Amino acid sequence: MELFKNKSEVYELIIYLLMIVIGGITLLFPKIGVAKPAFYSSIIFFVLAFVSLLGYFYTKDNRKTYELLFFSLISSFTGAYLLAFHYATLPYALGTGYLSFSLLTIVNRLYHISKLEKENNSLWLLRMISLILVIFISILTIQNLYREVSEMQSMIIGYYFITYGFISFFEFLLLIMLNPRNFEKMLQGEFSKEEKLKRISNNDSDIEKINRIVKK
């Protein structure tokens, strides 16, 4: 598809699918994160950071990739925090780590939503609905992670990643299906040269019509 010519959107899909896979594995094998859930979480965030950074360097000519860069930095920060404090009081370390990740990703999404809204791109509303769902899932996850450590902690982490991935993945698909033209503008970050020339020519033709009416 020509829509995927810039490749940044492909990397976004890979990240969301990776989150779904990570969440699925954690739910199927909850014991893998029971012994050291903070350490296990830090590995997950470092993996997400690495994939996002690859996506940024591979597609950095596209303005949209700055969202990948910010996501990579946020994931790296969260991974480093959880790795450094995984010996601390575990519920506090887990809760604070996921709280930091959620807040920073929400700010990152809000920034890009505000850019769409300023450009009068109608897709900002769809992204805002997706953001509200992410906020809801984050609140449920974080309040449970602050509780005592148990096997449920690992399952909560699994649910968090799988729901975050699903919400983001289906947001991406809806952006394509509901309004592909606006979606392409969002990916490119600006109107194409052909569209700009078309707009200029349309304005010129309108001016000519006005001049003819005035002369009559």
WOUR-V878476 format. One record per residue. RES is the residue in one small letter. PHI is phi in degrees with one decimal (none if undefined). Layout:
{{RES/PHI} {RES/PHI}}
//
This chain:
{{m/none} {e/-69.7} {l/-60.5} {f/-97.2} {k/-67.4} {n/-85.6} {k/70.6} {s/-64.4} {e/-67.6} {v/-65.8} {y/-66.1} {e/-62.0} {l/-59.7} {i/-60.9} {i/-63.9} {y/-66.2} {l/-64.8} {l/-62.9} {m/-63.8} {i/-63.2} {v/-63.7} {i/-60.4} {g/-62.2} {g/-63.4} {i/-63.2} {t/-64.6} {l/-71.3} {l/-71.6} {f/-126.9} {p/-61.8} {k/-69.3} {i/-67.9} {g/-110.0} {v/-75.5} {a/-63.0} {k/-136.1} {p/-63.1} {a/-69.5} {f/-65.2} {y/-60.4} {s/-64.7} {s/-62.3} {i/-63.1} {i/-59.1} {f/-66.8} {f/-66.6} {v/-64.2} {l/-62.5} {a/-63.5} {f/-64.5} {v/-64.7} {s/-64.6} {l/-66.5} {l/-58.6} {g/-61.4} {y/-64.6} {f/-69.7} {y/-75.7} {t/-128.9} {k/-68.6} {d/-74.2} {n/-94.6} {r/-59.5} {k/-60.9} {t/-70.5} {y/-62.5} {e/-65.6} {l/-66.0} {l/-63.3} {f/-62.7} {f/-63.3} {s/-63.9} {l/-65.4} {i/-63.7} {s/-64.5} {s/-63.9} {f/-61.1} {t/-64.1} {g/-61.6} {a/-66.0} {y/-62.8} {l/-65.8} {l/-67.4} {a/-72.6} {f/-113.7} {h/-72.8} {y/-91.0} {a/-74.1} {t/-54.9} {l/-60.3} {p/-58.0} {y/-67.3} {a/-64.0} {l/-64.5} {g/-60.3} {t/-67.5} {g/-62.9} {y/-70.9} {l/-64.5} {s/-61.1} {f/-60.6} {s/-64.5} {l/-62.3} {l/-68.1} {t/-69.5} {i/-65.3} {v/-62.6} {n/-60.8} {r/-66.0} {l/-60.9} {y/-60.2} {h/-74.0} {i/-66.6} {s/-63.5} {k/-64.1} {l/-63.3} {e/-65.7} {k/-66.6} {e/-84.7} {n/58.1} {n/-89.9} {s/-64.3} {l/-72.7} {w/-61.6} {l/-67.0} {l/-63.6} {r/-67.2} {m/-67.6} {i/-61.4} {s/-61.6} {l/-63.6} {i/-60.3} {l/-64.1} {v/-62.3} {i/-61.7} {f/-60.9} {i/-63.1} {s/-63.5} {i/-62.3} {l/-60.7} {t/-66.5} {i/-65.4} {q/-64.5} {n/-80.1} {l/-70.1} {y/-75.3} {r/-81.8} {e/-61.9} {v/-71.4} {s/-160.6} {e/-63.5} {m/-63.7} {q/-58.1} {s/-64.7} {m/-69.2} {i/-62.4} {i/-60.7} {g/-61.4} {y/-62.1} {y/-61.2} {f/-68.6} {i/-70.3} {t/-73.9} {y/-59.9} {g/-64.1} {f/-64.2} {i/-59.5} {s/-67.8} {f/-65.1} {f/-74.0} {e/-60.3} {f/-60.9} {l/-65.5} {l/-66.4} {l/-59.5} {i/-72.4} {m/-74.4} {l/-77.3} {n/-154.1} {p/-60.4} {r/-66.4} {n/-64.6} {f/-62.6} {e/-65.8} {k/-61.9} {m/-63.4} {l/-66.6} {q/-78.6} {g/81.7} {e/-166.7} {f/-71.0} {s/-69.9} {k/-61.3} {e/-62.1} {e/-67.7} {k/-63.4} {l/-63.1} {k/-64.0} {r/-65.0} {i/-63.9} {s/-64.7} {n/-65.1} {n/-64.4} {d/-62.8} {s/-66.0} {d/-65.6} {i/-65.1} {e/-62.2} {k/-62.2} {i/-63.0} {n/-61.7} {r/-64.0} {i/-63.8} {v/-63.7} {k/-64.4} {k/-66.5}}
//
